[in-house]
Amino acid sequence: MKRNPKLMLAKIAQKKMKESISFINKSEKISIEHCQNRIIAENIYSKYNIPFQDNSAVDGYAINFCQKKKSQNFHSCW
């Protein structure tokens, strides 16, 4: 099987991506209106534990089935 010359190996692509990332080690305080497309600098914790007991109705997770038909096997979409 011939390799497409326009494609690169995954390991090489990962290395190139890691090399192209730069980190900014500073933070700033901004208003909530200007925080879109930003990364939060520290964790936020609630003062109140709601709900007070385990409750799966508010666990906050979802599964994306990529609109697959029921007859198809589930495969990871990402």
N, CA, C and O atoms as a GROMACS GRO file, in nm:
protein
  312
    1MET      N    1   0.084  -0.118   0.000
    1MET     CA    2   0.000   0.000   0.000
    1MET      C    3   0.088   0.125   0.000
    1MET      O    4   0.179   0.137   0.083
    2LYS      N    5   0.063   0.213  -0.090
    2LYS     CA    6   0.142   0.334  -0.105
    2LYS      C    7   0.094   0.442  -0.007
    2LYS      O    8  -0.026   0.464   0.009
    3ARG      N    9   0.190   0.507   0.057
    3ARG     CA   10   0.157   0.614   0.151
    3ARG      C   11   0.137   0.745   0.077
    3ARG      O   12   0.214   0.779  -0.014
    4ASN      N   13   0.034   0.817   0.116
    4ASN     CA   14   0.004   0.946   0.056
    4ASN      C   15   0.113   1.046   0.098
    4ASN      O   16   0.131   1.068   0.218
    5PRO      N   17   0.185   1.106   0.004
    5PRO     CA   18   0.294   1.199   0.041
    5PRO      C   19   0.246   1.326   0.110
    5PRO      O   20   0.326   1.395   0.173
    6LYS      N   21   0.118   1.358   0.099
    6LYS     CA   22   0.064   1.477   0.165
    6LYS      C   23   0.036   1.453   0.313
    6LYS      O   24   0.016   1.549   0.388
    7LEU      N   25   0.033   1.326   0.355
    7LEU     CA   26   0.004   1.292   0.494
    7LEU      C   27   0.134   1.267   0.569
    7LEU      O   28   0.235   1.230   0.509
    8MET      N   29   0.131   1.286   0.701
    8MET     CA   30   0.248   1.256   0.782
    8MET      C   31   0.209   1.157   0.892
    8MET      O   32   0.091   1.142   0.923
    9LEU      N   33   0.307   1.092   0.948
    9LEU     CA   34   0.281   0.997   1.055
    9LEU      C   35   0.224   1.070   1.177
    9LEU      O   36   0.257   1.186   1.201
   10ALA      N   37   0.140   1.001   1.252
   10ALA     CA   38   0.075   1.062   1.368
   10ALA      C   39   0.177   1.112   1.470
   10ALA      O   40   0.159   1.219   1.527
   11LYS      N   41   0.284   1.036   1.494
   11LYS     CA   42   0.385   1.078   1.591
   11LYS      C   43   0.452   1.208   1.549
   11LYS      O   44   0.478   1.294   1.633
   12ILE      N   45   0.478   1.222   1.420
   12ILE     CA   46   0.540   1.345   1.370
   12ILE      C   47   0.442   1.461   1.383
   12ILE      O   48   0.480   1.572   1.421
   13ALA      N   49   0.315   1.436   1.350
   13ALA     CA   50   0.212   1.541   1.361
   13ALA      C   51   0.198   1.586   1.506
   13ALA      O   52   0.187   1.705   1.533
   14GLN      N   53   0.196   1.491   1.601
   14GLN     CA   54   0.185   1.525   1.742
   14GLN      C   55   0.304   1.609   1.787
   14GLN      O   56   0.288   1.706   1.861
   15LYS      N   57   0.424   1.571   1.743
   15LYS     CA   58   0.544   1.645   1.780
   15LYS      C   59   0.535   1.788   1.728
   15LYS      O   60   0.567   1.882   1.800
   16LYS      N   61   0.493   1.805   1.603
   16LYS     CA   62   0.480   1.939   1.545
   16LYS      C   63   0.378   2.023   1.620
   16LYS      O   64   0.399   2.142   1.643
   17MET      N   65   0.266   1.960   1.659
   17MET     CA   66   0.164   2.033   1.734
   17MET      C   67   0.217   2.077   1.870
   17MET      O   68   0.197   2.192   1.910
   18LYS      N   69   0.287   1.987   1.941
   18LYS     CA   70   0.343   2.021   2.072
   18LYS      C   71   0.445   2.133   2.060
   18LYS      O   72   0.450   2.222   2.146
   19GLU      N   73   0.526   2.131   1.955
   19GLU     CA   74   0.627   2.234   1.935
   19GLU      C   75   0.564   2.370   1.902
   19GLU      O   76   0.625   2.474   1.927
   20SER      N   77   0.443   2.369   1.847
   20SER     CA   78   0.381   2.495   1.806
   20SER      C   79   0.301   2.561   1.918
   20SER      O   80   0.253   2.673   1.902
   21ILE      N   81   0.286   2.492   2.030
   21ILE     CA   82   0.207   2.545   2.142
   21ILE      C   83   0.298   2.630   2.231
   21ILE      O   84   0.407   2.587   2.270
   22SER      N   85   0.252   2.747   2.263
   22SER     CA   86   0.325   2.830   2.359
   22SER      C   87   0.231   2.860   2.477
   22SER      O   88   0.111   2.881   2.458
   23PHE      N   89   0.287   2.862   2.594
   23PHE     CA   90   0.208   2.886   2.714
   23PHE      C   91   0.237   3.026   2.767
   23PHE      O   92   0.351   3.073   2.767
   24ILE      N   93   0.133   3.090   2.811
   24ILE     CA   94   0.145   3.221   2.871
   24ILE      C   95   0.124   3.202   3.021
   24ILE      O   96   0.016   3.161   3.064
   25ASN      N   97   0.223   3.232   3.097
   25ASN     CA   98   0.214   3.211   3.242
   25ASN      C   99   0.173   3.339   3.314
   25ASN      O  100   0.239   3.380   3.410
   26LYS      N  101   0.067   3.399   3.269
   26LYS     CA  102   0.015   3.516   3.338
   26LYS      C  103  -0.136   3.508   3.340
   26LYS      O  104  -0.197   3.439   3.258
   27SER      N  105  -0.196   3.577   3.431
   27SER     CA  106  -0.341   3.582   3.439
   27SER      C  107  -0.384   3.726   3.458
   27SER      O  108  -0.304   3.812   3.496
   28GLU      N  109  -0.509   3.750   3.430
   28GLU     CA  110  -0.564   3.884   3.447
   28GLU      C  111  -0.709   3.873   3.489
   28GLU      O  112  -0.775   3.772   3.461
   29LYS      N  113  -0.758   3.972   3.556
   29LYS     CA  114  -0.899   3.976   3.594
   29LYS      C  115  -0.975   4.054   3.489
   29LYS      O  116  -0.939   4.166   3.455
   30ILE      N  117  -1.082   3.991   3.439
   30ILE     CA  118  -1.166   4.056   3.338
   30ILE      C  119  -1.311   4.034   3.376
   30ILE      O  120  -1.342   3.947   3.457
   31SER      N  121  -1.399   4.111   3.318
   31SER     CA  122  -1.541   4.094   3.347
   31SER      C  123  -1.594   3.970   3.277
   31SER      O  124  -1.536   3.924   3.179
   32ILE      N  125  -1.701   3.917   3.327
   32ILE     CA  126  -1.761   3.795   3.272
   32ILE      C  127  -1.801   3.814   3.126
   32ILE      O  128  -1.804   3.718   3.049
   33GLU      N  129  -1.833   3.936   3.087
   33GLU     CA  130  -1.873   3.963   2.949
   33GLU      C  131  -1.759   3.943   2.850
   33GLU      O  132  -1.783   3.922   2.731
   34HIS      N  133  -1.635   3.951   2.897
   34HIS     CA  134  -1.519   3.941   2.808
   34HIS      C  135  -1.443   3.809   2.822
   34HIS      O  136  -1.328   3.799   2.778
   35CYS      N  137  -1.505   3.709   2.882
   35CYS     CA  138  -1.432   3.585   2.908
   35CYS      C  139  -1.453   3.476   2.803
   35CYS      O  140  -1.398   3.366   2.817
   36GLN      N  141  -1.530   3.503   2.700
   36GLN     CA  142  -1.551   3.402   2.596
   36GLN      C  143  -1.419   3.371   2.526
   36GLN      O  144  -1.339   3.461   2.500
   37ASN      N  145  -1.396   3.244   2.495
   37ASN     CA  146  -1.274   3.194   2.430
   37ASN      C  147  -1.149   3.213   2.515
   37ASN      O  148  -1.039   3.226   2.461
   38ARG      N  149  -1.165   3.216   2.646
   38ARG     CA  150  -1.053   3.227   2.739
   38ARG      C  151  -1.043   3.098   2.820
   38ARG      O  152  -1.138   3.020   2.826
   39ILE      N  153  -0.930   3.077   2.882
   39ILE     CA  154  -0.909   2.962   2.970
   39ILE      C  155  -0.899   3.015   3.112
   39ILE      O  156  -0.823   3.108   3.140
   40ILE      N  157  -0.975   2.954   3.201
   40ILE     CA  158  -0.976   3.000   3.340
   40ILE      C  159  -0.843   2.964   3.407
   40ILE      O  160  -0.789   2.856   3.384
   41ALA      N  161  -0.790   3.054   3.489
   41ALA     CA  162  -0.658   3.038   3.548
   41ALA      C  163  -0.659   2.950   3.673
   41ALA      O  164  -0.556   2.895   3.711
   42GLU      N  165  -0.773   2.937   3.738
   42GLU     CA  166  -0.780   2.856   3.859
   42GLU      C  167  -0.919   2.794   3.872
   42GLU      O  168  -1.014   2.838   3.808
   43ASN      N  169  -0.928   2.691   3.954
   43ASN     CA  170  -1.056   2.622   3.974
   43ASN      C  171  -1.155   2.711   4.048
   43ASN      O  172  -1.118   2.795   4.129
   44ILE      N  173  -1.282   2.690   4.018
   44ILE     CA  174  -1.390   2.758   4.089
   44ILE      C  175  -1.465   2.654   4.170
   44ILE      O  176  -1.502   2.549   4.118
   45TYR      N  177  -1.488   2.682   4.297
   45TYR     CA  178  -1.561   2.591   4.385
   45TYR      C  179  -1.685   2.660   4.438
   45TYR      O  180  -1.682   2.778   4.473
   46SER      N  181  -1.793   2.585   4.444
   46SER     CA  182  -1.917   2.638   4.498
   46SER      C  183  -1.911   2.645   4.650
   46SER      O  184  -1.848   2.560   4.714
   47LYS      N  185  -1.975   2.745   4.707
   47LYS     CA  186  -1.985   2.754   4.853
   47LYS      C  187  -2.084   2.652   4.908
   47LYS      O  188  -2.080   2.617   5.026
   48TYR      N  189  -2.173   2.604   4.819
   48TYR     CA  190  -2.279   2.512   4.861
   48TYR      C  191  -2.271   2.384   4.781
   48TYR      O  192  -2.247   2.386   4.660
   49ASN      N  193  -2.291   2.272   4.849
   49ASN     CA  194  -2.290   2.142   4.784
   49ASN      C  195  -2.434   2.109   4.743
   49ASN      O  196  -2.514   2.064   4.825
   50ILE      N  197  -2.465   2.132   4.617
   50ILE     CA  198  -2.601   2.107   4.568
   50ILE      C  199  -2.594   2.006   4.456
   50ILE      O  200  -2.523   2.031   4.358
   51PRO      N  201  -2.661   1.896   4.462
   51PRO     CA  202  -2.747   1.850   4.572
   51PRO      C  203  -2.661   1.800   4.689
   51PRO      O  204  -2.542   1.775   4.674
   52PHE      N  205  -2.723   1.786   4.802
   52PHE     CA  206  -2.650   1.746   4.921
   52PHE      C  207  -2.615   1.598   4.921
   52PHE      O  208  -2.531   1.554   5.000
   53GLN      N  209  -2.675   1.521   4.834
   53GLN     CA  210  -2.644   1.378   4.822
   53GLN      C  211  -2.622   1.348   4.674
   53GLN      O  212  -2.650   1.430   4.588
   54ASP      N  213  -2.570   1.227   4.646
   54ASP     CA  214  -2.550   1.186   4.507
   54ASP      C  215  -2.684   1.183   4.436
   54ASP      O  216  -2.782   1.129   4.488
   55ASN      N  217  -2.689   1.241   4.317
   55ASN     CA  218  -2.811   1.245   4.239
   55ASN      C  219  -2.772   1.243   4.092
   55ASN      O  220  -2.722   1.343   4.040
   56SER      N  221  -2.794   1.133   4.024
   56SER     CA  222  -2.751   1.120   3.885
   56SER      C  223  -2.822   1.217   3.791
   56SER      O  224  -2.775   1.240   3.680
   57ALA      N  225  -2.934   1.273   3.833
   57ALA     CA  226  -3.006   1.367   3.747
   57ALA      C  227  -2.929   1.497   3.727
   57ALA      O  228  -2.956   1.571   3.633
   58VAL      N  229  -2.834   1.526   3.813
   58VAL     CA  230  -2.758   1.651   3.802
   58VAL      C  231  -2.607   1.627   3.792
   58VAL      O  232  -2.528   1.716   3.825
   59ASP      N  233  -2.567   1.509   3.747
   59ASP     CA  234  -2.423   1.479   3.735
   59ASP      C  235  -2.357   1.555   3.620
   59ASP      O  236  -2.237   1.579   3.626
   60GLY      N  237  -2.431   1.593   3.517
   60GLY     CA  238  -2.378   1.678   3.413
   60GLY      C  239  -2.293   1.610   3.309
   60GLY      O  240  -2.190   1.666   3.270
   61TYR      N  241  -2.330   1.494   3.262
   61TYR     CA  242  -2.257   1.432   3.152
   61TYR      C  243  -2.354   1.393   3.043
   61TYR      O  244  -2.474   1.380   3.067
   62ALA      N  245  -2.301   1.374   2.924
   62ALA     CA  246  -2.384   1.336   2.810
   62ALA      C  247  -2.305   1.245   2.719
   62ALA      O  248  -2.182   1.243   2.723
   63ILE      N  249  -2.375   1.170   2.638
   63ILE     CA  250  -2.311   1.082   2.540
   63ILE      C  251  -2.354   1.127   2.402
   63ILE      O  252  -2.473   1.144   2.375
   64ASN      N  253  -2.257   1.146   2.314
   64ASN     CA  254  -2.285   1.185   2.176
   64ASN      C  255  -2.275   1.060   2.089
   64ASN      O  256  -2.167   1.005   2.072
   65PHE      N  257  -2.386   1.016   2.036
   65PHE     CA  258  -2.386   0.898   1.953
   65PHE      C  259  -2.369   0.932   1.805
   65PHE      O  260  -2.383   0.844   1.719
   66CYS      N  261  -2.339   1.057   1.773
   66CYS     CA  262  -2.314   1.102   1.636
   66CYS      C  263  -2.426   1.066   1.541
   66CYS      O  264  -2.402   1.038   1.423
   67GLN      N  265  -2.546   1.066   1.589
   67GLN     CA  266  -2.665   1.039   1.509
   67GLN      C  267  -2.656   0.907   1.433
   67GLN      O  268  -2.698   0.897   1.318
   68LYS      N  269  -2.599   0.806   1.498
   68LYS     CA  270  -2.588   0.672   1.438
   68LYS      C  271  -2.724   0.603   1.441
   68LYS      O  272  -2.806   0.629   1.529
   69LYS      N  273  -2.746   0.515   1.345
   69LYS     CA  274  -2.868   0.435   1.344
   69LYS      C  275  -2.857   0.328   1.451
   69LYS      O  276  -2.747   0.287   1.487
   70LYS      N  277  -2.969   0.282   1.501
   70LYS     CA  278  -2.968   0.181   1.607
   70LYS      C  279  -2.902   0.052   1.561
   70LYS      O  280  -2.847  -0.022   1.642
   71SER      N  281  -2.908   0.022   1.432
   71SER     CA  282  -2.852  -0.103   1.382
   71SER      C  283  -2.700  -0.099   1.374
   71SER      O  284  -2.636  -0.204   1.362
   72GLN      N  285  -2.641   0.019   1.380
   72GLN     CA  286  -2.496   0.031   1.370
   72GLN      C  287  -2.432   0.014   1.508
   72GLN      O  288  -2.492   0.045   1.611
   73ASN      N  289  -2.309  -0.036   1.508
   73ASN     CA  290  -2.235  -0.047   1.632
   73ASN      C  291  -2.191   0.092   1.677
   73ASN      O  292  -2.168   0.180   1.594
   74PHE      N  293  -2.179   0.111   1.807
   74PHE     CA  294  -2.134   0.239   1.859
   74PHE      C  295  -1.982   0.244   1.848
   74PHE      O  296  -1.912   0.155   1.896
   75HIS      N  297  -1.932   0.349   1.784
   75HIS     CA  298  -1.789   0.374   1.775
   75HIS      C  299  -1.763   0.515   1.828
   75HIS      O  300  -1.849   0.602   1.819
   76SER      N  301  -1.648   0.536   1.881
   76SER     CA  302  -1.614   0.669   1.932
   76SER      C  303  -1.622   0.770   1.818
   76SER      O  304  -1.577   0.743   1.707
   77CYS      N  305  -1.678   0.886   1.846
   77CYS     CA  306  -1.700   0.988   1.744
   77CYS      C  307  -1.592   1.095   1.747
   77CYS      O  308  -1.593   1.184   1.663
   78TRP      N  309  -1.502   1.090   1.839
   78TRP     CA  310  -1.405   1.197   1.852
   78TRP      C  311  -1.265   1.149   1.839
   78TRP      O  312  -1.172   1.228   1.848
   0.00000   0.00000   0.00000
